[in-house]
């Protein structure tokens, strides 16, 4: 493990040539809707943009302003490498991190813990037909929706500490109304959204003194 991931370097000790000239946005889970819209909006407002998804190829745009990273966030171990790639490409950590990755398993709405429904092997877990209750699938969804998100928040905070003072330092998780409503067909997904709502609330309180959002 490289030293910059273990001990963040205070911003006043970072050589000026290693501080990015523009702020950086990192999108984990960059699809054609929210991800693309975020990339366009932040890019037009002067940000360098790094986008992560399973379908992307590892590449840097010709003008050096957009980094594409291929990664599967069902493997939490890849998260550290994503942040390292941003650092090695642009010489600094992202000041805005958006976690937009999702794993959503559909269950029978009238029997969400059924073991008799046909089990899908779709790796995206964004299913068109209900699946049987599966601890393995539940664990997969937890990893994508919670564990990798918490790990991303961890690395985002470490990166914020290495950057010069700025009001931009923000971690965003794409939420929805599920923590406040019953929808048994997406039981796993709703549980994950409720857990991460608590995570974001607590982190907001815990780092309020640092000015992180």
N, C-alpha and C positions, 0 to 999 in steps of 0.2 A: 504494500500500500504506500502510495507516495506521500511525502511529508506535507504537501499542501492540503491534503484531505484530513490529516490528523491534527495539525496545528495551524489554524487560519492565521495568515500574516496580517498584522495591523496595517491599516491603509497607509499610515505615515512611513512605513518601511518598504512599501512596494515601489520599485523603480517606476518612474513616470511612463516609460515605454511599455510597461506591462499593465497599465490601467487603461481599459478600453475607452476609446474616444467617444463612444456613444453608449447609452444604457442598453442592457440586454434583456430581452423577453425570452423565457423558456416555456414552451407549451408541451406538456406531457399528455399524449393522447390527442393528436392533431388530425382531425377528420375534415370532411368537406363542408361542414356547417360552422359550428362554433370555432373550431381550430382555424379554418381558413379566414373567417371574418376577423378573428383576433390578430392573426398574422398581418392582414392587410391594414387594419386600423393602427397597430403599433408601428408598423414599418413606415407608414405615411407620416407618423409623428416622430420619426427620427430614431427608432430603436433598431438594433440588430436583432434578428429573430431566429431562434433555434426551435425546430419543430420535430417532435418525436412520435413515431407510430410504427406498428408492425409492418406496414406495407411500404414504408419509405425506403429509399436507398441512401447510403451514407455519402453525402455530397455537400459541396459549398457552391453557392451561386457564383457566376462569373464576377459579379461586383463585390463579392465577399460579405454581403449583408444578410444572407439567409443560409442557415445551416440545417440540413436534413439529417436526422439520425434514425437508424432502424433499431428498434428495441421492442421486446415483448415484456410488458409490465406485470405479467403473471410470474415473472422471475424478478423478485425484489433485488437480487444481486446486481442487476443491470443498472440500477438507479445511480449508484456512485459513479459508474463509468460515464453516464450521460453528463453529469456535472463536470467530470474531468475533461470530457471532450469539448464542452463549451469553453472551459478555462484554457485548454491548450490551443484552441482555435483563435480566440479573441483576447486572451490575456487577462480575463476577469470573470467574475461570477455574475450570474443574472441578477438584476435588481427586481424583476417581476417574474414570478413563477406561477404558472397556471396548471393545475392538475385536472385534466379533462378526460382521463382514461376511464372506461366503464366496462364492467362485465355484468350482464343482466340475464338472469335465468328465469324463464317463464315456467310457472307451476300451475296445476289445476286450481282454479279459483275456489272451487267448492271442496277441495281436499288437498291443500298444499303440501301436506306431509305424506301423500300417497306413495306407496312403493310399487304400484301397478302400472303407472303411466309409462309410455315408451320413453326410454332415455336417449337423448340426442348426444351425438359426439361432436357437435359443432364447437370448435375451440373458441369462438367468439362469445359463446353463451348468450347471444342475442337471438332468441329462438322464436320460430314461427309456430311451434306446437309445444304443448306442455311436456315437461320432463318429470320423471319420477324423483322423489326425494333422494338426494345423494350427498352424503357427507363430503365426498371428494369434490363434487361440483361446488358445494358451499364453501369449502376451503379455497378453491380457485377464485371464487367471487370475492371472498374476504381479502385475498392477496392483492388482487387488482384494485379493488375499491377502497381498502383500508391500509393494509400493510405497506404497499408501495407508496401510497399517498403520505403516510406518516414518515416513511423514509425520505421521500422527496422534501417534505417540510424540514426534516432534520438537516439535509444538505443545503436547502435554501437558507436556513438561519445561519449556518456556518459561512455561507457565501456572503450574506448580508454583513456579517462581522468583519469581513475582509475588505469591504468597499468603503470609499470615502462617505462621510455623512451625506444623506440624501433622504427626502421625504418619499421617494419612490418605492422603497423596499416593501414588497407586498407578496404574500402567498395567497392564491385564490384557488378554491376547490369548487367545481361546478356542482351546485346543489339543486334540489327540487322540493316539492311539497310533501314528499313521502314521510318525513319524520312526524308530520302532523295529520296524517290521514291513513286509513286502513285500505290496503290493496293487496290481498293475500296472494294473488297470482305472481307478485314480484316480492315475495317475503324476504328473500336473501338481500335483494337490492335495497329494499326499504330499511332493513336492519343496518346495512352498511352506511346508508345516507344518514341515519340517525346517529350512528357512532361517530362519523366524521363531523357532523354538526357540533357535537360535543368537543371533538378535538380542536376544531377551529375556534370555538368559543374560549376554551381554556388557553390555547396558544395566544389568542388576542389579548387576554388578560395578563398572561405570563410575560409577554414581551411588550406590553404597552409602554413601559418605561424606556424602551429602546427606540420607540417610534415606529416599530414594524407593524404592518397592517395585514 
